[in-house]
Amino acid sequence: MQQELAERVLEGDRRALAQAITLIESTRSDHRVAAGALLEELIPHAGRSIRLGISGVPGVGKSTFIEALGNHVIDAGHRVAVLTVDPSSAISGGSILGDKTRMETLSRRPEAYIRPSPAGTTLGGVTRRSREALILCEAAGFDVIIVETVGVGQSETRVAEMTDMFLLLLLPGGGDELQGIKRGIMELADLILINKADDELQSLAKRSAAEYRTALRLLHPRSSEWDVEVRTCSARDGVGIGQAWETVLRHRQVLESTGQFNQRRAAQARGWMWSEVHDSLITALQGDPEVRKCIPELEAAASDGTLPPTTAARQLLEIFLKRHKDWD
């Protein structure tokens, strides 16, 4: 069954791709086994796309920008997959999943595939299975993969670790935003775009770009071979979109010519492996019946201050490890 599904994905069957991503996002143990077999079939056919991570402050127009960029890239002869992540409600756990409807023109193009997924409890602007979804899209023939993050304020490191280039969208008015954006996010960026540089905001956008260029001199760049560029654009009017794409292509050329492309892809694979180890261990620990019996009591003790959280954590680990001595 998995071989048949893999063949359909390789043929570019969109229904099969959606089915495959649903499978890898499932938490059922039998589905996880099937998902692993599917990935083993498809991963040799992946890895050749441009992987682009995009983040930005709330209201910056990420969806509008991605739609404009996606249409431009398709017009240039590429196939684009967009992996968007919707923030999940802290109250209900529900997700609006509105990105696909916001990218109306892009979603209607046969060369584009947009997959919204709920963030759930996963930080970093990605779901736990975003890396696997990326591999599936590559295997299906999409040669540009865009990963949209939840937005500034989450740990964007995970997105940077799974993409080749990290693009940060900002609004005109750099002085105020410099105070509200974490230094670490700026250091992750390979390209900074001041969006909404239209109408009366054009001059302000240019001043903001100059301020960010000055600020970047005080930060450590992500790559010693690439000087982070700051540009202005208007996703609404399609201004600066072509130049942004040209910068993405130049960045790819620099990575390949200096050998950093292969190094970065190898680092992505290692990071994926250890992230999966971490997540799987947490899932196994929380699912252990003996551990689950003790969690309420230890959580209560940590909450009311009668037990240090470090001690409570150690006790949970001791219970878990005693039941799995073969792991030692």
N, C-alpha and C positions, 0 to 999 in steps of 0.2 A: 504493500500500500504506500509506504513512504517513498519507494523508488518511483512509483507512478506519479505521486505528487511532485517529486523532485523534477521529473521529466517535464511535467506541465509548467512548472515554474521556469525552467530553462527555456521553454518555448515562448515565454512571455505572457502566459495565460494570467490575466489579472485576477480572475476569480480564484485560481489556484494560489496566487501570491497572497491574497487576502486570507485564504484558508490556512496557509502556512504560517502567516504571522499570528493568526488567532491561536494556532496550535502552540507556537513557542511562548505565547503570553500566558498560556494556561498553567495553573499551579498543580494540577492533578499529577500524581506520580507517574501514571502510565503515559500521560501526555508528555511529561518531561523526557522519558525514555525515547518516545517517538520523535520528539523535537531534536534530541541529540543525534539520532540516526539520520534525520533529514539534513541537519547542518553538516554532518560528515560527508553526505552526498554532494552538497552544494558549495561548500567552502573552496574547493579547488577551482571553481568557476567564478569566484568573487575576487575582490581586491584591486580591481583596475580603475575604479571610479575616482572622481574628485570628491572628497568628503569635506563638506563645509558646515561648520557650526555657526549659528547666528543667535546672538543675544541682544538685549537692549532694555532700556528703562521702560516702565509702563507708559503707554501712550505714544511711544516713539514710532509706531506704525510698522511693526515687524511683518505682519501678514501682508500689508500693502506692498512692502519692499520685496518680500519673498515672491509674491505674485508677479511683480514687475520683472524681477531678476529671472524667475523661472520662465516667463514668456520670452525674454530676450535670449536665454540660453537655448531654449527649444528652437527659436528662429535661427540660431547658429548651428543647428544640426544635432543637438544632444537630446537625450531622454532624461527627465528629471523626476526624482522621487523626493518627496518632502515628508519627513517624520516630525510631526508636531506633537507636543505634549500639553494637555490641558491640566491646569491645577485642579486637584480634587478638593471637594468641600471637606473642611475639617469636622463639620457637623454630621453630614449624611454620607460622606465618601463618594458622592455623585460627581459627575463631570459633565460640563456643558458640551464639549466636543464641537465647538463652533468654528474652528479654523477652516474646515473644508468649505463651509458656506461663505466665509469671508473671502476666500480665494476663488470666486465664481468663474472667472475667465480661465484661470489656470486649470481648475478641476475639470473643465469641459474638454481639454485637449488630450488626445489619445497618447501623446508622448509624455504625459505627466501622471504621477501616481501620488496621491496625498493620503497619508495614513495618520489620523489622530488617535492618540492613546491617552487614557487617564494616568496622571502622575502617581496616584495612590499615595503611599507614604514615602516614596523614593525621592530623595533630594537630588540636586544636581541638574534639574531641568530635563532629565531623561527617565524613562522607566527602566526597570531592571533588565528588560529584554530589548532595549533599543539597539544594542550592538548586534544582536542576532537579526533583528528586523533589517538593519542596514545591510548585512551580508545577504539576506534573502533578496533584497531589492537589487543589489549588484548582480546576483546570479540571474535575475529576471531580465537583465540587459539595461538597467538604468545606469548611466555613466556619470551622472552628477547626483550626489545624495546631499540633501540639505537637512540638517538637524536643528530644529527651532527649540530653544530652551524656554522654560517657564518665564524667566526674566531675572534681572539683576536682583540680588538678595538671596538667591539660592547658591549652593556651591557649584559654580560653573566649571570646576576643574574636570569633572567627569566628561563633559561635552568636549572640552579641549583635548582630553586624552583619547577620544574616539574619532577625532576628525583631523584632517591635514591642515586646515586653516580655520582660525577663529575670528569671526567678524563681529565687531561691537557697534551697535547702532545707538546714536545719542541725539538729543534734541538741541536746537540752537539755544545758547545761553550757558556757555561752558563754565563761567565762574561759579554759578550756583551748583551745577552738576558735579563739578570737581569735589565739592564738599560731601556729596551724597553717594559717590561711587567708590567702592573699595579699591584700594591700590592693587590688590591681587588680580582683580578682573582686568584692570588696565594692562597688567603685565602679561596676561594671557593673550591679549589681542594681537593679531597679525595685521589687521586693517580696521581702522576706525572711520565710520561714516557719520557725518552730521546730516541727518535726514530732515525733511520738511524745509529745505532751503528754497522756499518759494514765496512769491508775493513780497510782503514787507519784511519777511524773515531772512531774505537772502544775505543782506549785509551782516546781520547778527550771526548767521551761520558761518560766514567767512571769518569773523572775529573769533568765534568759538573754536574753529579749526586751528587758528593760529595759537590760541591758548593751550589747546591740547598738544600741539606740536612742541610747545615749550615745556609742558609738564612731562612729556615722554622722555625728555633728555635726562630727567632725574630717576627714571625707572630702568630696570633691567629688561631688555627685550627677550622675547621667548626664544629667538634664534639669533646667534651671532652673525649669521649670513644674510639676515633680512632686516632692513630698517622699516619699522612699522610706519605705514602711511596713514595720513589723515586727509580725508576728502569730504566734500559736501555733495549732497544729492537731493533729488525730490522724487520719491517713489510715486507720488501722485501724478506728476507730470512726465515721469520717465526720464528725467534729466540726471545724468551722471551714472545711470545704470550700466551702460556699455563700458564706461571707464572702470567701474567697479569690477566687472567681469574680466576685463583685461588685466587688472591687478591680480585677480585670483589665478589667472593663467600664468602670469609672470612669477608669482609665488611658487606655483607648482614646478616651473622650469628651474628656479633656484634650488628648490629642495632636491630635484633629481640630479642636477649638475654637481651638487656638492655632496651627494650621497646621503643627505639627511632624510630623503623620502623613505628609503628602505629602513633607516634607523628608527624613524618615527612610526612606521607601520609595525616594526618588531616590538617597539615599546607599547603600542596599542594592544598587540596580542598578549604581551605579558601582563599589562594592566587589566585586560579582560579576564585573564586566567585568575589572578589574585582577587579581583572583585567578585568573581563567581565563587571562589573558595570562601571568602568572607560571608557572602550572602547565604551560601548553602549551609555553612556552619551555624549561623544565626537561626536559620529556618529549622535545622535539625535540633538545635538546643531548645528553642521555644516549643517545638512539637513533641519533645520527649515527655512521656506521661508522668514520670517522677518529678521532673523539673517543673512541669505545669502545676503539680500539686503544691509545690513550695513557693511558687511565684507570688500569690496573693499575700502570704504572710511576710515574705521578705520585702516586697514592695511597700507594705504597710509600715514595716520597721524602718525602712529607709526614709519613708515619707515623714514619719513623726519624729525622726531623729534618734531613735533608740538604737539604731545600728548604722554605722557608716556605709554609704552606698558601695564603697570598694569592698567591704567585708561581705555585703549581701551578694555582690557580683561573684566574688571568689567562692562563696558557698554554692551558688548555682552551678558554677563551672565544676566544682568538685563532685557534685551530685551527677552531673552529666558525664564527666570523665570516668568516674567509677563504673558507670554502666556501659562504658565503651572502652574497656581496658585494651582491647585489641588495637586501638588507634595509637597507643603509646609506642 
